Amino acid sequence: MKQSNLFVNLSVAITVIVLSFALVESADAAGPLTTAKVKRIARAVANQEITTRASGLSVNTANSANTTNSATTANSANTANTANSANPVLFAAVQFDGQVFPALSKGISQANVTSPQPGAYCFSGLPATKGGQVTLIFADADSSSIIPGDALVCPQQVQFAVITYTDGVLSASGFYLHLYQ
């Protein structure tokens, strides 16, 4: 064996022995190493590793979730591609004369609505929807209905018509419209 390798090996051995004595003395000064101390040390090391490796993670957005702010799929969400419960896709507040309130509407504009006669409101140019709901704003009429592609009240082919009537006769009334996909 070369003399330089012997010197390195001897230096390492002496360092290990000195450190061993130092560790034994510091362990004695701190008291015996108990299961609780080991768990506390392990938890601290694990928490530090998790914080270091996952510092940018959150569950505000997710690909799939039961409840979240935004998700690709979710049971309920503020925004979602598919959801069991979500805000309506399109909605509008429509005045008795067929004018759309832009501040109270989403996805439906004046270009989508015509009113060829009082109480008849024809809708076209909207994305496909599976259903909707009409709620009268004022008591100007006593009833309302959504009729798919109604050619009787609309002069051109439309996606659907909303009719408002009193005692079975068309009558102008403002309403809220909510459409779902």
C-alpha positions in Angstrom: 0.0 0.0 0.0 1.3 3.4 -0.8 2.1 5.7 2.0 -0.3 8.5 0.8 -3.2 6.0 0.8 -2.3 4.8 4.3 -2.2 8.4 5.5 -5.7 9.1 4.0 -7.2 5.9 5.4 -5.7 6.7 8.9 -7.1 10.3 8.7 -10.6 9.0 7.9 -10.5 6.5 10.7 -9.4 9.1 13.2 -12.1 11.5 12.0 -14.8 8.8 12.4 -13.7 8.0 15.9 -13.6 11.6 17.0 -17.1 12.3 15.5 -18.5 9.2 17.2 -17.3 10.4 20.6 -18.8 13.8 19.8 -22.1 12.4 18.8 -22.3 10.1 21.9 -21.5 13.1 24.2 -24.1 15.4 22.5 -26.7 12.6 22.7 -26.0 12.1 26.4 -26.3 15.9 26.9 -29.7 16.0 25.2 -31.0 13.0 26.9 -31.7 9.6 25.5 -33.0 9.2 21.9 -36.6 8.3 22.3 -39.3 7.2 19.8 -41.0 10.6 20.2 -37.7 12.4 19.4 -37.2 10.2 16.3 -40.8 10.9 15.1 -40.3 14.7 15.6 -37.1 14.7 13.7 -38.6 12.6 10.9 -41.6 14.8 10.7 -39.5 18.0 10.5 -37.3 16.5 7.7 -40.4 15.2 5.8 -42.1 18.6 6.0 -39.0 20.4 4.8 -38.7 18.0 1.8 -42.4 18.5 0.9 -42.2 22.3 1.1 -39.0 22.2 -1.0 -40.4 19.9 -3.7 -44.1 21.1 -3.8 -43.8 24.8 -3.2 -45.9 25.8 -6.2 -48.8 23.3 -5.9 -52.4 24.2 -5.1 -55.9 22.8 -5.6 -57.5 25.9 -6.9 -57.4 24.3 -10.4 -57.4 20.6 -11.2 -58.1 18.2 -14.0 -60.7 16.4 -11.9 -62.2 17.3 -8.5 -65.3 17.0 -6.4 -65.3 20.8 -5.7 -62.9 23.4 -7.0 -62.7 26.9 -8.4 -61.9 25.7 -11.9 -61.7 22.1 -13.3 -61.9 20.1 -16.5 -64.5 17.9 -14.8 -66.1 18.4 -11.3 -69.2 17.6 -9.3 -69.6 21.3 -8.6 -67.4 24.2 -9.7 -67.5 28.0 -10.5 -66.2 27.1 -14.0 -65.9 23.6 -15.6 -66.0 21.9 -18.9 -68.4 19.4 -17.5 -70.1 19.5 -14.1 -73.1 18.0 -12.2 -73.7 21.6 -11.0 -72.4 24.8 -12.6 -73.5 28.3 -13.6 -75.7 28.6 -16.8 -73.7 28.7 -20.0 -75.8 31.5 -21.5 -78.2 33.9 -19.8 -80.0 37.2 -20.5 -82.4 39.8 -19.1 -84.8 40.8 -21.9 -87.1 43.8 -21.7 -90.8 43.7 -22.7 -89.8 45.1 -26.2 -87.1 42.5 -26.9 -84.2 44.7 -25.9 -81.3 42.8 -24.1 -79.8 44.2 -20.9 -76.0 43.7 -21.7 -75.0 44.2 -18.1 -77.2 41.3 -17.0 -76.4 39.0 -19.9 -73.7 36.5 -20.9 -73.5 34.9 -24.3 -76.8 36.4 -25.6 -76.8 39.8 -27.3 -79.3 42.0 -29.1 -78.2 40.3 -32.4 -79.6 37.0 -31.1 -83.1 38.3 -30.3 -86.0 39.7 -32.4 -89.5 40.4 -31.3 -91.9 40.4 -34.3 -94.9 41.0 -32.1 -95.6 41.8 -28.4 -95.1 38.7 -26.3 -93.0 36.8 -29.0 -89.2 36.7 -28.7 -87.3 34.8 -31.3 -83.7 33.5 -30.6 -81.1 32.5 -33.2 -77.3 32.3 -33.7 -76.7 30.8 -30.3 -74.6 27.7 -29.5 -76.5 24.4 -29.1 -78.1 24.0 -25.6 -79.9 21.2 -23.9 -82.5 23.2 -22.0 -83.4 26.4 -20.3 -85.6 28.3 -18.0 -87.7 31.5 -18.4 -88.6 33.6 -15.4 -90.8 36.7 -15.7 -89.3 39.9 -14.4 -92.6 41.7 -13.7 -96.2 40.7 -13.5 -96.9 42.1 -16.9 -97.9 38.6 -18.1 -99.0 35.6 -16.1 -97.1 32.8 -18.0 -94.2 32.1 -20.2 -92.9 29.2 -22.3 -89.8 28.2 -24.4 -90.8 26.7 -27.7 -88.1 25.0 -29.8 -88.0 26.4 -33.4 -91.5 27.9 -33.3 -92.5 29.0 -36.8 -95.9 30.2 -35.6 -94.7 33.3 -33.8 -91.3 33.9 -35.6 -91.2 34.9 -39.3 -87.9 33.0 -39.9 -86.5 29.6 -38.7 -85.1 30.1 -35.2 -83.5 27.9 -32.5 -86.4 28.6 -30.1 -88.9 31.2 -29.1 -90.0 32.5 -25.8 -93.6 33.5 -25.5 -95.2 35.5 -22.7 -99.0 35.6 -22.4 -101.9 36.6 -20.2 -105.1 34.6 -20.1 -103.9 32.6 -23.2 -103.2 35.8 -25.3 -99.7 37.0 -26.2 -98.7 39.9 -24.1 -95.3 41.7 -23.8 -93.3 41.1 -20.6 -89.7 41.3 -19.5 -88.0 38.0 -18.5 -84.8 36.3 -17.5 -83.6 33.5 -19.7 -81.0 30.8 -18.6 -79.7 28.2 -21.0 -77.7 25.1 -20.1 -75.6 22.6 -22.1 
